[in-house]
Amino acid sequence: MTKLSHRSNRISGVVGYCRVSTEEQAVSGLGLAAQEEAIRRECERRGLDLIALHTDAGLSAKTLKRPALEAALNSLDTGKGSVLMVAKLDRLTRSVHDATGLMAKAEQAGWGLVALDAPVDTTTPQGAAMAQVLAVFAELERRLIGERTKAALAVRKAQGVRLGRPRNLPTDVVSRIAESRSSGATWAAIASRLNSDNVPTAQGGKCWYPATVRLVAMGIDSMD
């Protein structure tokens, strides 16, 4: 893993970041409100100035290519803040590679990373070390969840249980998603293209999310 040195900086401003991974959470706001409140409370407790709060709704943590996260990182890189604060480390990333890359980027640019659910504060050497350890276990949990989900779906299909609501997407849309995925497009890229072309979702909605596209590819228009 990347070896990080400690650089002590005065905290001039906090850039908050929140994320939920499913379309349902994005619409309902469940999870986002709690994350935002946790960040605001911590800034008030420590007397820090929360200068911006960026939110990615309906996006997974498998990649750092998320609009709100990129905006947050740009703010820090341009000196508009000195700390990136998240309520939970897995809201930021569950990838060891991405986590260590972010910490190295933070060190080089001179800003810090703080996760409120664990003793992670890269403005201190102890916090930087703990951040790397926790990132390892976050990725392990992501892989275990994925394996459990696949196993559960396989069992239900073997039992003849139909997953989700009956398919009501046009065949050409389903084929388009399958072909795009087979050509190497990411779930996020496919969703973006569908949105650009104003393709309705299975329930007549106007916005596709990566998670929704993945469900269609799995043969499930949406989960009950």
Secondary structure as UniProt FT lines:
FT   STRAND          14..20
FT   HELIX           23..28
FT   TURN            30..31
FT   HELIX           32..46
FT   STRAND          50..57
FT   HELIX           67..77
FT   TURN            78..79
FT   STRAND          83..86
FT   HELIX           89..92
FT   HELIX           96..109
FT   STRAND          112..115
FT   TURN            116..119
FT   STRAND          120..121
FT   TURN            122..123
FT   HELIX           125..158
FT   TURN            159..160
FT   HELIX           171..182
FT   TURN            183..184
FT   HELIX           187..196
FT   TURN            197..198
FT   TURN            202..203
FT   HELIX           210..217
FT   TURN            218..219
//
